[in-house]
């Protein structure tokens, strides 16, 4: 009986713990001079940090272009975000020059905007796969 009670208690604890995990935004390719957007679902509730990571994979030609992080309070008017030691930090920089295998990550401390997205702009004569992931920390 004791074992069943312990197992039941562990089961209840496991259900009450909210699992934090990394989410992938649907990857897409840049194939010409265009801008593709990779949006994080709107953030509601109190979070202490939002982390976003981008990976560029060359599929054809020579990958080039730029990737920046943007934010919005209304989900329609976006501004490009840059490093601020108390709010946001880009690793390695606040923008990314697209090359094969290029990776960048941003950490937003106490995210206070509702909408965040990555804007990736390609150039002609190349095809680059953009894979974006994010993680919210309570």
Secondary structure, DSSP 4 states (H G I P E B T S, - for coil): -HHHHHHHHHHHHHHHSPPP--EEEEEEEE-SS-EEEEEEPPP-S--SEEEEEEEEEEEEE---EEEEEEEESSSSS-EE---BTTTEEEES-SEEE--TT-EEEEEEET--SSEEEEEEEE-TTEEEEEEEEEEEE-
